[in-house]
Amino acid sequence: MPILRSGYGRTGVSLLPLLSNSRLNQVIMILLSLRKLLALGLILPAISIPAAQTNKVASAKKEDPQPVVIDAGAVGGPPSDAIVLFDGKDLSRFRGQRTPEPKWKIDGGILESTSPGGIFTKEEFGDCQLHVEFATPAVVKGEGQGRGNSGIYLMGRYEIQVLDSYKSKTYPNGQCGAFYGHNPPLVNVCRKPGEWQTYDIIFHAPKRLADGKVQEGSFTVMQNGVLIQDAVPVGEKQTAAAPIKDFAEKGPLYLQDHRNPVHFRNVWIRKLNTGSQTEK
């Protein structure tokens, strides 16, 4: 390789006399290597971001509204922005399915599904976060769908199944934790009969668009702290045996009576906005 004999820096002063021939060869080899890498796109030239653009990004971040501050409450308990539907005292937020007043029993702060008929919330909900604690009967009677059966219907139309599925088999999309008739749970995490279990449900309601089509909603469900439904789609058609048939933007929460004495406690719900909840 030829040796570079002349050359000047930006100051007009020759830099080459300061380097030996062997050192110059090394510099030339490095420069040629860098040139090849640049041509192949394996390295990029330095790009400077104009200060005005950087300031614009920083300004946008400063202008973002602050999220609303809420108190998370005790573990398993309702956060400060939740609506407590049942706290062990009364059913003032519910109405009966077949009677104006709900007939379900309350004993020692525990609600028991009692025939005839289920119960609806008086208030209607769309997108929401729901927490429910339940226990199937400690004394096991029946098999399959006849064992500790109830259901939690969002908007009175879409059911997450309640069932004693502890060492008890039934059809997969009808067992405990199923989006009934649609999606079986990812895993069976049922506790023993009589033991308390939890559902934490994130529900996004399907919505009718301007062109008449329905935008799917979704269910995400945690049972006993374990993910069992992962953003499964919810369409226009209601679950089998749903008490509300007609499509609507909102609807009541419905707890089903299936002629089994299932227990409930600590039921609360949070309304979810379509965007972030921010301070006003």
Secondary structure, 3 states (H helix, E strand, C coil): CCCCCCCECCCCCECHHHCCHHHHHHHHHHHHHHHHHHHCCCCCCCCCCCHHHHHHHHHHHHHCCCECCCCCCCCCCCCCCCEEEECCCCCCCEEECCCCCCCCEEECCEEECCCCCCEEEEEEECCEEEEEEEECCCCCCCCHHHCCCEEEEECCCEEEEECCCCCCCCCHHHCCCCECCCECCCCCCCCCCCCCEEEEEEEECCEECCCCCEECEEEEEEECCEEEEEEEEECCCCCCCCCCCCCCCCEEEEECCCCCCCEEEEEEEEECCCCCCECC
